[in-house]
Amino acid sequence: TTESPVAVETLDDVPEHVLRGLPEDVRLFPSAVDKTRLGVWATKSILKGKKFGPFVGDKKKRSQV
């Protein structure tokens, strides 16, 4: 059997406004959960309750993710 190649998400796939909106100490790197996707990684500890944004996208309920 021939398996189709798996598409791997890259930084080129991320809209510019998303990259511009990342907080200073947050980066996109390959996900620890799914190596074909990008994940959000902190480069230093983020204090509990720290807020950053603005959020762009559709908000989902916990049961939807």
Z-matrix of the N, CA and C atoms (Angstrom, degrees):
N
C 1 1.458
C 2 1.521 1 109.91
N 3 1.295 2 114.94 1 148.74
C 4 1.460 3 120.53 2 178.26
C 5 1.513 4 108.90 3 -108.83
N 6 1.317 5 115.04 4 121.34
C 7 1.460 6 119.07 5 178.25
C 8 1.518 7 108.80 6 -88.23
N 9 1.325 8 116.06 7 139.00
C 10 1.454 9 119.23 8 177.21
C 11 1.520 10 109.00 9 -74.23
N 12 1.334 11 116.37 10 145.75
C 13 1.469 12 118.31 11 -179.71
C 14 1.526 13 111.41 12 -63.55
N 15 1.313 14 115.07 13 145.55
C 16 1.460 15 121.28 14 -179.94
C 17 1.529 16 108.26 15 -87.99
N 18 1.324 17 116.41 16 127.84
C 19 1.460 18 120.13 17 177.16
C 20 1.522 19 108.78 18 -73.82
N 21 1.309 20 115.66 19 131.65
C 22 1.461 21 121.30 20 179.12
C 23 1.521 22 108.30 21 -108.28
N 24 1.319 23 116.42 22 126.04
C 25 1.463 24 122.41 23 179.12
C 26 1.528 25 109.38 24 -69.64
N 27 1.326 26 116.41 25 134.97
C 28 1.462 27 121.24 26 178.89
C 29 1.521 28 109.60 27 -125.40
N 30 1.327 29 115.65 28 171.39
C 31 1.464 30 119.91 29 177.61
C 32 1.529 31 111.30 30 -61.56
N 33 1.330 32 117.70 31 -26.03
C 34 1.468 33 120.54 32 177.25
C 35 1.526 34 111.94 33 -65.41
N 36 1.346 35 116.85 34 -21.23
C 37 1.462 36 121.61 35 179.40
C 38 1.526 37 112.78 36 -83.41
N 39 1.323 38 117.27 37 -11.20
C 40 1.462 39 122.04 38 -174.77
C 41 1.532 40 109.02 39 -90.27
N 42 1.334 41 117.78 40 125.95
C 43 1.464 42 120.23 41 178.08
C 44 1.532 43 111.64 42 -57.90
N 45 1.302 44 115.72 43 144.52
C 46 1.470 45 121.98 44 -177.61
C 47 1.527 46 111.90 45 -56.38
N 48 1.348 47 117.70 46 -38.83
C 49 1.474 48 119.07 47 -178.11
C 50 1.530 49 111.09 48 -64.64
N 51 1.324 50 117.88 49 -28.09
C 52 1.462 51 120.74 50 177.96
C 53 1.526 52 109.13 51 -70.35
N 54 1.303 53 116.84 52 -46.51
C 55 1.468 54 120.61 53 179.41
C 56 1.524 55 111.25 54 -61.95
N 57 1.324 56 116.91 55 -41.11
C 58 1.473 57 120.83 56 179.25
C 59 1.525 58 111.50 57 -66.71
N 60 1.330 59 117.30 58 -29.15
C 61 1.463 60 121.04 59 -175.99
C 62 1.516 61 114.69 60 -86.18
N 63 1.335 62 117.81 61 -2.99
C 64 1.461 63 118.88 62 -179.88
C 65 1.521 64 110.75 63 -70.01
N 66 1.310 65 118.01 64 136.65
C 67 1.461 66 120.35 65 174.38
C 68 1.526 67 110.38 66 -59.96
N 69 1.308 68 116.00 67 159.36
C 70 1.470 69 122.57 68 -174.95
C 71 1.527 70 112.93 69 -54.56
N 72 1.300 71 118.57 70 -37.97
C 73 1.462 72 121.68 71 -174.04
C 74 1.525 73 113.47 72 -102.92
N 75 1.330 74 116.88 73 25.02
C 76 1.460 75 121.93 74 179.01
C 77 1.523 76 108.05 75 -124.99
N 78 1.340 77 115.86 76 136.44
C 79 1.459 78 121.92 77 -178.85
C 80 1.526 79 109.84 78 -133.87
N 81 1.309 80 115.53 79 159.93
C 82 1.458 81 121.85 80 173.51
C 83 1.523 82 108.98 81 -102.48
N 84 1.317 83 115.92 82 123.85
C 85 1.462 84 123.35 83 177.54
C 86 1.529 85 107.45 84 -137.85
N 87 1.333 86 118.58 85 168.93
C 88 1.460 87 119.29 86 177.30
C 89 1.536 88 111.32 87 -53.64
N 90 1.316 89 115.01 88 137.84
C 91 1.458 90 121.57 89 -178.34
C 92 1.518 91 111.40 90 -64.68
N 93 1.317 92 116.16 91 144.58
C 94 1.465 93 121.24 92 173.92
C 95 1.523 94 110.54 93 -78.38
N 96 1.323 95 117.23 94 -16.86
C 97 1.458 96 122.53 95 -177.55
C 98 1.531 97 111.23 96 -93.38
N 99 1.327 98 116.41 97 -43.70
C 100 1.464 99 122.41 98 -177.03
C 101 1.524 100 107.96 99 -135.56
N 102 1.312 101 117.03 100 104.26
C 103 1.472 102 122.09 101 -174.20
C 104 1.522 103 113.11 102 -63.98
N 105 1.329 104 118.63 103 -11.85
C 106 1.465 105 120.39 104 177.94
C 107 1.524 106 111.90 105 -87.67
N 108 1.324 107 117.22 106 -5.14
C 109 1.468 108 122.04 107 -177.28
C 110 1.515 109 110.26 108 -118.71
N 111 1.309 110 115.86 109 163.51
C 112 1.460 111 121.42 110 173.20
C 113 1.514 112 108.91 111 -90.93
N 114 1.312 113 115.80 112 149.01
C 115 1.454 114 121.73 113 176.28
C 116 1.514 115 109.84 114 -124.97
N 117 1.304 116 116.17 115 162.75
C 118 1.460 117 121.87 116 179.00
C 119 1.524 118 107.80 117 -95.96
N 120 1.313 119 116.08 118 124.83
C 121 1.468 120 122.65 119 -177.29
C 122 1.516 121 109.81 120 -123.91
N 123 1.318 122 116.67 121 137.31
C 124 1.467 123 121.99 122 174.91
C 125 1.523 124 108.50 123 -90.14
N 126 1.325 125 116.12 124 136.56
C 127 1.467 126 120.19 125 178.34
C 128 1.521 127 111.68 126 -89.33
N 129 1.338 128 116.98 127 -9.48
C 130 1.461 129 122.63 128 171.38
C 131 1.519 130 107.24 129 -153.97
N 132 1.297 131 117.29 130 167.90
C 133 1.461 132 121.34 131 -177.34
C 134 1.522 133 111.12 132 -59.38
N 135 1.322 134 114.98 133 141.15
C 136 1.470 135 121.53 134 175.69
C 137 1.521 136 106.37 135 -108.28
N 138 1.317 137 116.53 136 124.00
C 139 1.456 138 121.19 137 -178.53
C 140 1.522 139 111.21 138 -63.53
N 141 1.321 140 116.01 139 141.07
C 142 1.456 141 121.67 140 176.58
C 143 1.528 142 109.00 141 -56.37
N 144 1.328 143 116.16 142 132.74
C 145 1.458 144 121.44 143 178.98
C 146 1.516 145 114.14 144 88.86
N 147 1.347 146 117.39 145 -5.59
C 148 1.473 147 120.97 146 179.37
C 149 1.521 148 108.78 147 -61.96
N 150 1.319 149 117.14 148 133.79
C 151 1.467 150 121.54 149 -179.90
C 152 1.516 151 108.94 150 -115.50
N 153 1.312 152 115.55 151 141.32
C 154 1.461 153 121.00 152 174.65
C 155 1.515 154 108.06 153 -149.33
N 156 1.284 155 116.57 154 160.89
C 157 1.466 156 120.98 155 -176.39
C 158 1.504 157 109.38 156 171.64
N 159 1.281 158 119.45 157 -165.67
C 160 1.463 159 126.76 158 14.84
C 161 1.524 160 111.63 159 -82.14
N 162 1.322 161 115.70 160 154.96
C 163 1.447 162 122.01 161 176.03
C 164 1.519 163 108.43 162 -78.04
N 165 1.324 164 116.29 163 132.54
C 166 1.468 165 121.34 164 175.33
C 167 1.518 166 107.01 165 -123.92
N 168 1.313 167 116.85 166 122.74
C 169 1.461 168 120.04 167 178.66
C 170 1.509 169 111.00 168 137.19
N 171 1.312 170 115.11 169 -168.97
C 172 1.460 171 121.10 170 -179.44
C 173 1.518 172 109.02 171 -98.39
N 174 1.322 173 116.69 172 126.72
C 175 1.457 174 120.17 173 176.12
C 176 1.516 175 108.76 174 -75.09
N 177 1.320 176 115.79 175 139.21
C 178 1.461 177 122.12 176 -179.50
C 179 1.518 178 109.44 177 -120.79
N 180 1.326 179 115.69 178 148.78
C 181 1.455 180 120.42 179 172.49
C 182 1.519 181 107.90 180 -74.69
N 183 1.317 182 116.19 181 153.64
C 184 1.473 183 120.98 182 -179.53
C 185 1.537 184 110.78 183 -52.91
N 186 1.331 185 117.37 184 -36.76
C 187 1.466 186 121.00 185 -178.49
C 188 1.530 187 112.91 186 -70.22
N 189 1.342 188 117.19 187 -13.16
C 190 1.459 189 121.09 188 -177.95
C 191 1.526 190 113.24 189 -94.08
N 192 1.326 191 116.62 190 -7.21
C 193 1.470 192 118.40 191 -177.33
C 194 1.505 193 111.57 192 -112.92
